Structures are given as structure tokens and as C-alpha cells.
Amino acid sequence: MKIPLSWLKEYIEIDQSPEEVGEILTRAGLEVDKVEEISPSFEGVTVAEILNVEPHPNADKLRIATVSDGNETYTVVCGAPNCRIGLITALAKIGASITDDKGKKFTIKKTKIREVESSGMLCSEKELMLGESHVGIMEFDSGFKPGTDLKSFFSDYLFEISLTPNLGHCMSAIGIAR
């Protein structure tokens, strides 16, 4: 059975490191075979807030967004229909690296899109391999603070636990948490 640490934290308060939690579970009679860190395949993507949106002078479906990561502001050309003032979203700044669904890694560079300079990319779930939606950029609630590394929200630890037939009560997150 595989269970993420974040699921256990939904039921009980855990202050120990993932390795210590694995030891505690093993001492409780559950055989923890492996503790593995899982994290998304992108680097340098931060939470940002859109401060201003203007139409692109040379393209009907593109917009010029001014976004802030809490420290600096950036001008980004975006074609997403949900790009609007006040939206908290994912910003891949210059130098960020993103791996696509085919495993190809690419680095974000400063570029000109129809004569307007873009200093990054506002990302959809699919572009960051966090979901299937690609109809617009990601939308976060107020719990996501601008400037925070987005990877920290989507990283977790996975426990691989071997269960014997007499431990049927541990076949769920609640059972493991108990």
C-alpha cells in the first residue's frame, strides 16, 4: 500500500520528519518498505499575482499582464482567457525549467511575442504536469502567497507499506493514522 504523508496529516498532527514517521509506523507493526520524496518536475516556478492586464497591440487573443512575485514585477504576454487582475497564478520566471509530458526539459527565456517583450510564462496545470486542464492559467486561492516556490505546495513524501492479512484495519489513511 502506498500512502502520502499529507493524507496522514489530514487526520493527525505530525511534527516528526518523514523518516521518523516511517520508524514509528514500523514499530507499531506496519512494515514500511520505503519512504520516497515525490515532487513535480519543474524548477523556478513561483506564485504570482496579476496586477494589471492590457490588450496586446498586435494580437487580438493575447494580453500583456503585469505580475508580481511579491518582490519584483514582470511583464508577461499571455493568451489564456482567464488572465485577469487579482488572479493568483503560477509564474515561470526567466531561468525556470519545465519538463513536458514527453519528458523534454526546456528553460524559460526572455522572448518577444509580436513585438512585445515577455519576461516569463504564466502556466496552466497541464504545462506544469499538475493536472489535465489547459484551457487557462492556474487559479489559486489566497492561501498561496506571491513569491512562494510553487514546488513546496506540490511536494510530498510517499510511504510504501507492506500489509499482512491480519492488518485489514490499516487499508486506509484513517486506519494508518489510528
Legacy VTK file of the C-alpha trace (Angstrom):
# vtk DataFile Version 3.0
C-alpha trace
ASCII
DATASET POLYDATA
POINTS 178 float
0.000 0.000 0.000
1.231 3.499 -0.799
0.128 6.483 1.259
1.305 10.110 1.164
2.356 11.913 4.326
-0.067 14.741 3.502
-3.012 12.334 3.866
-1.857 11.268 7.310
-1.505 14.929 8.291
-5.194 15.428 7.497
-6.067 13.153 10.423
-3.280 13.646 12.961
-0.719 16.284 13.877
2.758 15.217 12.766
5.879 17.121 13.808
8.412 14.382 13.041
10.452 14.006 9.869
9.165 11.531 7.247
11.918 9.081 8.209
10.875 9.258 11.877
7.234 8.675 10.911
8.345 5.598 8.942
10.163 4.292 12.046
7.111 4.944 14.243
4.854 3.050 11.822
7.322 0.155 11.686
7.478 -0.022 15.492
3.659 -0.033 15.537
3.694 -3.233 13.455
3.378 -1.839 9.929
6.288 -2.728 7.699
7.438 0.462 5.949
9.441 -0.700 2.937
10.319 2.708 1.542
9.928 6.429 2.221
10.186 8.344 -1.032
10.077 12.069 -1.711
7.836 12.950 -4.625
7.889 16.365 -6.258
6.853 17.961 -9.533
9.273 18.114 -12.440
9.672 21.892 -12.614
12.130 24.358 -11.053
11.917 28.101 -10.532
8.126 28.438 -10.760
6.657 30.788 -8.164
3.269 32.022 -7.058
2.453 35.445 -8.535
-0.428 37.899 -8.585
-1.623 39.647 -11.732
-1.599 43.395 -11.088
-2.659 44.700 -14.494
-3.865 43.351 -17.842
-3.889 45.221 -21.157
-4.755 44.057 -24.661
-1.810 43.200 -26.883
-1.397 45.889 -29.583
-0.583 43.344 -32.322
-2.795 40.357 -31.483
-6.487 40.019 -30.662
-6.231 36.957 -28.394
-3.095 37.935 -26.465
-2.845 40.123 -23.372
0.027 41.887 -21.671
-0.025 41.102 -17.942
1.956 42.851 -15.230
2.571 40.282 -12.484
4.267 40.441 -9.092
6.030 37.702 -7.165
5.939 39.853 -4.022
9.411 41.293 -4.681
9.535 42.282 -8.338
7.109 42.946 -11.155
7.315 41.298 -14.565
5.692 41.867 -17.928
4.364 38.653 -19.418
2.491 38.083 -22.683
-0.362 35.648 -22.072
-3.031 34.097 -24.286
-5.123 32.494 -21.529
-8.788 33.570 -21.457
-8.820 33.710 -17.628
-5.887 36.156 -17.333
-7.324 38.945 -15.155
-6.392 41.478 -12.499
-6.172 39.993 -8.985
-5.693 36.400 -10.111
-3.088 34.444 -8.144
-1.349 32.042 -10.507
1.885 30.224 -11.411
4.746 32.237 -12.924
7.713 30.566 -14.591
10.341 33.304 -14.474
13.336 33.562 -16.783
15.629 30.638 -15.984
12.825 28.362 -14.744
12.815 24.842 -16.165
9.730 22.847 -17.074
9.511 19.241 -18.235
6.732 18.474 -20.720
4.590 15.331 -20.919
7.112 13.712 -23.268
9.960 14.190 -20.793
11.620 17.043 -22.687
13.017 19.740 -20.397
13.030 23.362 -21.510
14.197 26.598 -19.910
12.158 29.800 -19.896
13.909 32.649 -21.692
13.136 36.306 -22.264
11.364 36.495 -25.596
9.438 38.852 -27.839
5.927 37.850 -28.813
4.620 40.012 -31.638
6.959 42.886 -30.787
6.259 42.828 -27.015
8.917 41.524 -24.613
7.800 38.773 -22.221
9.776 38.054 -19.042
8.363 34.644 -18.246
5.319 32.467 -18.692
2.025 32.139 -16.802
1.344 28.414 -16.557
-1.585 26.019 -16.853
-1.939 22.780 -14.874
-1.001 20.721 -17.916
2.168 22.725 -18.625
3.393 22.002 -15.078
2.172 18.380 -15.182
-0.135 19.008 -12.187
-3.396 18.175 -13.971
-5.056 17.934 -17.353
-6.565 21.419 -17.658
-5.010 23.644 -20.291
-7.905 25.976 -21.090
-6.379 28.707 -18.934
-3.664 29.508 -16.429
-3.819 28.062 -12.914
-6.020 29.816 -10.365
-5.012 29.687 -6.692
-6.828 30.877 -3.587
-5.497 33.375 -1.062
-3.575 30.623 0.798
-0.943 30.838 -1.937
1.290 33.816 -1.172
3.139 35.545 -4.041
6.839 34.742 -4.075
6.437 31.241 -2.660
8.139 28.448 -4.597
5.246 26.514 -6.153
7.106 23.222 -5.789
6.701 23.413 -1.999
2.894 23.156 -2.357
3.037 20.024 -4.504
5.930 18.073 -2.930
5.162 15.226 -0.545
6.556 12.014 0.911
5.167 8.620 -0.041
5.252 5.657 2.328
5.253 2.196 0.813
3.810 -0.146 3.447
3.547 -3.941 3.297
0.370 -5.127 4.966
-0.318 -8.656 6.108
-3.856 -10.143 6.005
-4.351 -9.513 9.731
-3.989 -5.747 9.251
-7.155 -5.106 7.233
-7.965 -2.192 9.542
-4.923 -0.381 8.092
-6.115 -0.473 4.481
-6.980 3.239 4.520
-5.468 6.594 5.500
-7.666 6.685 8.608
-6.541 3.177 9.563
-2.859 4.069 9.213
-3.384 7.314 11.145
-5.030 5.408 14.024
LINES 1 179
178 0 1 2 3 4 5 6 7 8 9 10 11 12 13 14 15 16 17 18 19 20 21 22 23 24 25 26 27 28 29 30 31 32 33 34 35 36 37 38 39 40 41 42 43 44 45 46 47 48 49 50 51 52 53 54 55 56 57 58 59 60 61 62 63 64 65 66 67 68 69 70 71 72 73 74 75 76 77 78 79 80 81 82 83 84 85 86 87 88 89 90 91 92 93 94 95 96 97 98 99 100 101 102 103 104 105 106 107 108 109 110 111 112 113 114 115 116 117 118 119 120 121 122 123 124 125 126 127 128 129 130 131 132 133 134 135 136 137 138 139 140 141 142 143 144 145 146 147 148 149 150 151 152 153 154 155 156 157 158 159 160 161 162 163 164 165 166 167 168 169 170 171 172 173 174 175 176 177
